[in-house]
Amino acid sequence: MRLKVHYVVEPPYLWSSIAEMARTQHLDLLQTLANGFKYIEEKSFASTFQGLFSEINLHSEKLGKKPADRNERLCKIIQKIAEGIAQFSTNTDILGDAYEYLIGQFAAGSGKKAGEFYTPQQISSILSAIVTLDSQEPATGKKKKLTQVLDFACGSGSLLLNVRKQLRDAGGTIGKIYGQEKNITTYNLARMNMLLHGVKDTEFEIHHGDSLLNEWDILNEMNPAKKMEFDAVVANPPFSYRWEPNDALGEDFRFKSYGLAPKSAADFAFLLHGFHFLSDSGVMAIILPHGVLFRGGAEARIRTKLLKDGHIDTVIGLPANLFFSTGIPVCILVLKRCKKPDDVLFINASEHFEKGKRQNQLLPENIEKIVSTYQYRREEKRYSRRVLMEEIEKNDYNLNISRYISTAKAEVEIDIKAVNTELVDLENKIVEVTSKHNKFLKELGLPPLPTETMK
């Protein structure tokens, strides 16, 4: 079984066994679940998944005051679930999609907290499409292989899974996917998401830790020859996150050449963390607030160096209110270590969306337009433009999209002569209609209206 599906679950802990125990109101259900969770964490897989179910509290008084009460309540819950999924397919892709759907629904009802674990699928699709295209010649299409992919703020892992799916759907292969997540609950969500999507335990590694502090041993290698490098880096880090930069971080290999992001906004700290591990032939796509494009101080210095070194490839402005957690408009920055064009592609997609009650939506055609514009580096009036570095330099390395793409609509030119002719015609018509109207009033024995009234 391990050779075939990479895991083993003993018969007592299979869903069919658990559902039967719930149906018969078995008194040992509570203990069997606890044993099953422990077995899966420690023995099901070749590698261990310690703490995978650590957020599930089978002893919570919310289930009941006494063990017997909790057991009874769980029997009812599991019976209801069993009834609901009786006709449900056990196909791995469908199970994974169902889990992804439930995470999305949970995010929709979680308000601002949703930003901690969920990237909307529409935005995830854009980032995934970009990083799976050939880095030097995107117009040639998808890469055949990605050896390693990193999301250093992976949340529930949906962005990593989207990259994997897009490449596989195009006939490509992916080596191993790596994710890091600070929140313990979300970290467990991500690991479960991988397993339910049929990703083998040898094909992914999710680490619990703080990316800004680089709490992951495999990314802390000081020897450049042994440094971990990734063909694709994707991320949707917390927007304008407050952090605590210090002297030690100032000497950190990720930030030393660029300087530290300000305490009030760690946006560039996240960007530099991911960029440090990008391979020479890799592509990085990161979602950030618009402020990173124009804010001054330390952020301006970091932005300027990235531009001078030729690392910022594309700036994509997205519509407002796409996220569950915030209504602010965001942008996607595409970075490369080695890029061919001596320009930056600006895409203003902020006006191309479908308005929704709670969130705005990017339609498939909106997504396709963004991706194809990036892929073929197309220019289109009021939508996209390739800007040479000389112009960006003249703008003090400010990347505010409105500086390079005008969205103002030209005012309609007014023909004064035609307007005057129309006014004269209206005046004549008023006199004519007033005269006709007064004839009717006279026949009715009523006084005529003054000409001024009609005017």
C-alpha positions in Angstrom: 0.0 0.0 0.0 2.8 2.4 0.8 4.4 1.7 -2.6 1.1 2.5 -4.3 -0.4 5.4 -2.4 2.4 6.2 0.1 0.3 5.7 3.2 -1.5 3.0 5.3 -4.6 3.3 7.5 -5.4 0.3 9.7 -9.0 -1.1 9.3 -10.3 0.2 12.7 -9.4 3.8 11.6 -10.9 3.7 8.1 -13.9 6.0 7.6 -16.2 3.0 7.0 -15.3 1.6 10.4 -15.7 5.0 12.2 -19.1 5.6 10.5 -20.3 2.1 11.5 -19.3 2.8 15.2 -21.2 6.1 15.0 -24.3 4.3 13.6 -24.3 1.8 16.4 -23.6 4.4 19.0 -20.5 2.5 20.1 -19.2 3.7 23.4 -15.5 3.6 22.3 -15.9 6.0 19.4 -14.2 8.9 21.2 -11.1 6.8 22.1 -11.0 5.2 18.6 -10.8 8.6 17.0 -8.1 9.7 19.4 -6.1 6.5 18.6 -6.7 6.9 14.9 -5.5 10.5 14.8 -2.3 9.4 16.6 -1.8 6.5 14.3 -2.1 8.7 11.2 0.3 11.2 12.6 2.9 8.7 13.6 2.6 5.5 11.5 0.5 6.0 8.3 3.2 7.7 6.3 6.9 7.0 5.8 7.6 10.4 7.2 5.7 11.5 10.4 3.1 14.2 10.5 3.3 15.2 14.1 0.6 17.5 15.3 -1.5 17.1 12.2 -4.7 16.9 14.3 -3.4 19.0 17.2 -6.1 21.6 16.7 -8.9 19.0 17.2 -9.9 18.8 20.9 -11.9 15.7 21.5 -12.1 16.6 25.2 -13.7 20.0 24.6 -16.7 20.6 26.9 -18.4 22.2 23.8 -19.0 18.5 22.8 -20.4 17.6 26.2 -19.5 17.8 29.9 -18.8 14.1 30.3 -17.0 11.6 28.1 -20.2 9.7 27.4 -21.9 13.0 26.4 -19.0 13.8 24.0 -19.1 10.3 22.6 -22.8 10.6 21.9 -22.5 14.0 20.3 -19.7 12.8 18.0 -21.8 9.8 17.0 -24.5 12.2 15.8 -22.1 14.5 14.0 -20.4 11.6 12.2 -23.7 10.0 11.3 -24.8 13.3 9.6 -21.5 13.5 7.7 -21.8 9.8 6.6 -25.3 10.5 5.3 -24.1 13.5 3.4 -21.2 11.8 1.7 -22.8 8.4 1.1 -23.0 9.1 -2.7 -19.8 11.1 -2.8 -17.0 10.0 -5.1 -13.7 8.9 -3.4 -11.7 10.1 -6.4 -8.7 12.0 -5.0 -9.1 15.0 -7.3 -12.8 15.4 -6.3 -12.0 15.0 -2.6 -9.2 17.6 -2.9 -11.5 20.0 -4.8 -14.2 19.5 -2.1 -11.7 20.3 0.6 -10.6 23.4 -1.3 -14.2 24.5 -1.8 -14.8 24.1 2.0 -11.7 26.2 2.7 -13.0 28.9 0.3 -16.4 28.9 2.0 -14.8 29.1 5.4 -12.8 32.1 4.1 -15.9 33.8 2.8 -17.4 33.7 6.2 -14.2 34.6 8.1 -13.9 38.2 7.1 -10.5 39.7 7.8 -9.1 36.5 9.2 -9.4 34.9 5.8 -6.3 36.8 4.6 -4.3 34.6 7.0 -4.9 31.4 5.1 -6.6 31.9 1.7 -5.7 33.3 -1.7 -8.8 33.6 -3.9 -8.6 31.0 -6.7 -8.8 33.7 -9.4 -5.7 35.4 -8.2 -4.0 32.1 -7.5 -4.6 31.2 -11.1 -2.8 34.3 -12.4 0.3 33.8 -10.3 0.5 30.1 -11.1 0.1 30.7 -14.9 3.0 33.3 -14.8 5.5 31.2 -12.9 4.9 28.1 -15.0 5.7 29.9 -18.2 9.2 29.8 -19.6 11.1 32.5 -17.7 13.2 33.9 -20.5 10.8 33.3 -23.4 7.2 33.2 -21.9 5.8 33.3 -25.5 7.1 29.7 -26.0 4.7 28.4 -23.4 4.8 26.3 -20.2 8.0 24.9 -18.8 8.4 21.2 -19.1 9.6 20.8 -15.5 9.8 22.7 -12.2 12.3 21.1 -9.9 11.3 23.0 -6.7 8.6 25.5 -5.9 8.4 27.7 -2.8 5.6 29.6 -1.1 7.0 31.2 2.1 3.6 32.4 3.3 1.6 29.4 2.1 -1.6 29.6 4.2 -3.7 26.6 3.4 -1.4 25.7 0.4 -3.9 26.4 -2.4 -1.4 28.5 -4.3 1.2 25.7 -4.3 -1.4 23.2 -5.4 -2.5 25.5 -8.2 1.0 25.8 -9.6 1.3 22.0 -9.5 -2.1 21.5 -11.2 -1.4 24.0 -14.0 2.0 22.5 -14.9 0.6 18.9 -14.8 -2.4 19.9 -16.9 0.1 21.2 -19.5 1.9 17.9 -19.5 4.8 19.1 -17.4 6.2 17.6 -14.2 7.0 19.1 -10.8 9.6 17.8 -8.4 8.9 19.0 -4.8 6.8 21.8 -3.4 7.9 23.7 -0.3 5.7 25.9 1.9 6.2 27.8 5.2 3.5 29.0 7.5 3.6 30.7 10.8 0.1 30.0 12.1 -0.2 26.5 13.5 -3.8 26.0 12.5 -3.2 27.1 9.0 0.0 25.0 8.8 -2.1 21.9 9.6 -4.7 23.0 7.0 -1.9 23.1 4.4 -0.6 19.7 5.2 -4.1 18.2 5.1 -4.8 20.0 1.8 -1.7 18.4 0.3 -2.7 14.9 1.4 -6.3 15.2 0.3 -5.1 16.3 -3.2 -3.1 13.1 -3.5 0.3 14.8 -3.1 2.7 12.1 -1.8 4.5 12.8 1.5 7.8 12.7 -0.4 6.6 15.4 -2.9 6.0 18.2 -0.4 7.4 19.7 2.7 5.5 22.3 4.8 7.4 23.9 7.6 5.9 25.7 10.7 7.9 28.9 11.3 8.3 32.6 10.7 9.7 33.4 7.3 10.8 36.9 8.3 13.1 35.4 10.9 13.9 32.6 8.5 13.0 29.8 11.0 13.7 26.9 8.6 17.1 25.1 8.7 17.1 24.2 5.0 16.9 27.9 4.1 19.7 28.9 6.5 22.6 27.5 4.6 25.4 30.1 4.5 27.5 28.4 1.8 26.3 29.8 -1.6 27.2 26.5 -3.2 24.7 24.7 -1.0 22.0 27.3 -1.0 18.4 26.1 -1.7 17.1 27.5 -5.0 13.7 27.4 -6.5 12.5 27.5 -10.1 9.3 29.2 -9.0 8.5 31.4 -6.0 4.9 32.5 -5.3 3.5 34.3 -2.3 0.6 36.2 -0.9 2.1 37.5 2.4 0.2 39.7 5.0 -0.2 43.2 3.6 1.8 46.0 5.4 2.6 43.6 8.3 4.3 45.3 11.3 7.6 43.6 12.2 10.7 44.2 14.4 13.8 44.8 12.2 17.0 44.9 14.2 20.8 45.0 13.7 21.1 41.3 13.3 18.5 41.2 10.5 20.4 44.1 8.9 23.3 41.8 8.5 21.1 38.9 7.3 22.2 37.5 3.9 18.6 38.1 2.5 18.6 41.8 3.3 22.2 43.0 3.5 22.5 44.2 -0.1 19.2 46.0 0.0 18.5 47.3 3.5 15.6 46.6 5.8 12.0 47.3 5.2 10.4 49.8 7.6 8.9 48.6 10.9 5.4 49.7 9.7 5.4 47.5 6.6 7.3 44.3 6.0 6.2 44.0 2.4 9.7 44.3 0.9 11.1 42.1 3.7 8.8 39.3 2.5 9.7 40.0 -1.2 13.5 40.0 -0.5 13.2 36.7 1.5 11.6 34.9 -1.4 13.8 36.6 -4.0 17.0 35.4 -2.3 16.1 31.8 -3.0 15.0 32.3 -6.6 17.2 30.5 -9.1 18.8 32.2 -12.1 16.2 30.7 -14.4 13.3 31.1 -12.0 10.3 33.4 -11.8 8.8 35.0 -8.7 5.2 36.3 -8.5 4.1 38.0 -5.3 0.9 39.9 -4.3 1.6 43.2 -2.5 -0.3 46.4 -1.6 0.1 49.3 -4.1 2.2 51.2 -1.6 5.3 49.2 -2.5 5.2 50.9 -5.9 5.6 54.5 -4.7 6.4 54.8 -1.0 9.6 56.6 -0.1 12.4 56.1 2.5 13.8 52.6 2.9 11.2 51.1 0.5 12.3 53.5 -2.3 15.9 52.5 -1.8 15.0 48.8 -2.0 12.8 49.4 -5.1 15.5 51.4 -6.8 18.2 48.8 -6.4 15.9 46.0 -7.6 15.1 48.1 -10.7 18.7 49.1 -11.4 19.8 45.5 -11.1 17.1 44.6 -13.6 15.1 42.3 -11.4 11.6 43.8 -11.7 10.0 42.4 -14.9 6.3 43.2 -14.7 3.9 45.3 -12.5 0.2 44.2 -12.6 -2.5 46.4 -11.0 -5.6 44.4 -9.9 -9.1 45.7 -9.1 -10.1 46.6 -5.6 -12.1 44.3 -3.3 -10.9 41.0 -4.6 -10.0 39.6 -1.2 -12.2 38.5 1.7 -9.8 40.2 4.1 -9.4 43.7 2.6 -11.0 45.9 0.1 -7.8 47.7 -1.0 -6.5 47.3 -4.5 -3.3 45.2 -4.8 -0.7 44.5 -7.4 1.4 41.6 -8.6 5.1 42.0 -8.9 6.9 39.6 -11.2 10.7 39.3 -10.5 13.5 37.5 -12.3 17.2 37.2 -11.6 18.0 37.3 -15.3 15.6 39.0 -17.6 16.0 39.8 -21.3 13.9 43.0 -21.9 15.4 46.3 -20.8 12.0 47.6 -19.8 9.3 47.0 -17.3 5.8 45.8 -18.4 3.0 47.6 -16.8 -0.5 46.1 -16.9 -3.5 48.0 -15.6 -6.2 45.4 -15.0 -8.0 47.5 -12.3 -11.0 48.3 -14.5 -11.6 44.8 -15.9 -13.7 42.8 -13.5 -17.3 41.8 -12.6 -18.8 43.7 -9.6 -20.1 41.4 -6.8 -22.2 42.1 -3.7 -19.3 41.3 -1.3 -16.3 40.8 -3.4 -15.5 41.7 -7.0 -14.7 38.9 -9.4 -12.1 38.4 -12.1 -13.9 36.6 -15.0 -12.0 33.9 -17.0 -11.5 36.4 -19.8 -10.1 39.0 -17.4 -7.6 36.4 -16.1 -6.7 35.2 -19.7 -6.1 38.8 -20.8 -3.7 39.5 -17.9 -1.7 36.3 -18.5 -1.6 36.6 -22.3 -0.5 40.2 -22.0 2.4 39.1 -19.8 3.2 36.1 -21.9 3.5 38.0 -25.2 4.5 41.3 -23.6 1.8 43.1 -25.5 1.0 46.8 -25.4 -2.5 48.1 -25.5 -3.8 51.6 -25.0 -5.1 52.3 -21.5 -4.2 48.7 -20.5 -0.6 47.8 -20.9 2.7 49.4 -21.8 6.5 48.5 -21.9 8.4 51.3 -20.2 12.2 51.8 -20.7 14.4 52.2 -17.6 15.3 55.8 -18.7 11.7 56.9 -18.2 11.4 55.1 -14.9 14.7 56.7 -13.8 13.2 60.2 -14.7 10.3 59.3 -12.4 12.7 58.6 -9.5 12.0 54.9 -9.8 8.4 55.4 -8.8 6.3 52.5 -10.2 2.9 54.0 -9.7 1.0 52.5 -12.6 -0.9 55.8 -13.4 2.4 57.5 -14.2 2.9 55.2 -17.1 -0.6 54.2 -18.3 -3.2 56.9 -18.6 -6.7 55.8 -17.8 -8.3 59.2 -18.4 -10.9 59.2 -21.1 -10.6 61.9 -23.6 -13.3 64.6 -23.4 -15.6 64.8 -26.3 -14.8 67.8 -28.5 -17.8 70.2 -28.6 -18.8 71.7 -31.9 -19.9 75.3 -30.9 -21.4 76.0 -34.2 -23.5 72.9 -34.2 -24.6 73.6 -30.6 -25.6 77.2 -31.5 -27.7 75.9 -34.5 -29.4 73.4 -32.2 -30.3 76.1 -29.7 -31.7 78.4 -32.4 -33.9 75.5 -33.7 -35.1 74.9 -30.2 -36.0 78.5 -29.7 -38.0 78.5 -32.9 -39.8 75.3 -31.9 -40.7 76.8 -28.5 -42.4 79.8 -30.2 -44.2 77.5 -32.6 -45.5 75.2 -29.9 -46.5 78.1 -27.6 -48.6 79.6 -30.4 -50.3 76.3 -31.0 -50.9 75.8 -27.3 -52.4 79.2 -26.8 -54.9 78.6 -29.7 -56.2 75.6 -27.7 -56.4 77.7 -24.6 -58.4 80.4 -26.4 -60.9 77.8 -27.7 -61.4 76.7 -24.1 -61.9 80.3 -22.9 -58.7 80.3 -20.9 -56.0 83.1 -20.9 -52.9 82.4 -23.0 -49.5 81.5 -21.4 -46.8 84.2 -21.5 -44.1 83.3 -24.0 -41.5 83.6 -21.1 -43.2 80.7 -19.2 -42.7 78.4 -22.1 -39.1 79.5 -22.5 
